[in-house]
Amino acid sequence: MIGTGITQPLKKVISGLEDIASGKGDIALSKRIAITSIDEIGLLTKSIDRLRVSMKAAMSRLGQ
């Protein structure tokens, strides 16, 4: 069994990714994914949040 120390941060990451993937546009791209750990999950979260910021900037440049 995986402890909640691992599953809770993963659930937050998955929720943020699902919002972005659903096409909710600026709302999802404006919502920061909180980094709550410094382990591999934290690094994954940080990378995904950087992707979110990049996507938001690209959408802005495209005028959407």
ZIKA-V685789 format. One record per residue. N is the residue number from 1. RES is the residue in one letter. PSI is psi in degrees with one decimal (999 if undefined). NEAR is the number of other C-alpha atoms within 10 Angstrom. Layout:
n res psi near
N RES PSI NEAR
N RES PSI NEAR
//
This chain:
n res psi near
1 M 136.3 3
2 I 133.1 6
3 G 162.0 7
4 T -19.9 10
5 G -25.1 9
6 I -43.0 12
7 T -36.4 12
8 Q -49.0 12
9 P -37.6 19
10 L -39.0 16
11 K -38.6 12
12 K -42.4 16
13 V -46.8 21
14 I -42.3 14
15 S -45.5 13
16 G -42.1 21
17 L -38.6 17
18 E -38.6 13
19 D -46.5 15
20 I -45.5 19
21 A -26.5 11
22 S -8.9 9
23 G 27.6 11
24 K 4.5 11
25 G -136.1 15
26 D -31.7 14
27 I -50.6 11
28 A -37.8 19
29 L -20.1 23
30 S -15.3 12
31 K 109.7 14
32 R 139.7 13
33 I 113.1 21
34 A 135.2 14
35 I 115.2 16
36 T 1.2 14
37 S 165.6 14
38 I 12.5 11
39 D -161.6 10
40 E -35.0 9
41 I -41.0 17
42 G -41.7 17
43 L -41.0 14
44 L -45.1 15
45 T -43.6 24
46 K -42.6 19
47 S -42.6 12
48 I -38.4 17
49 D -36.6 21
50 R -38.9 14
51 L -42.6 13
52 R -45.2 21
53 V -42.7 16
54 S -41.4 13
55 M -40.9 16
56 K -43.6 19
57 A -42.1 13
58 A -42.0 12
59 M -37.6 14
60 S -44.6 11
61 R -32.3 9
62 L -6.4 8
63 G 29.2 7
64 Q 999 9
//
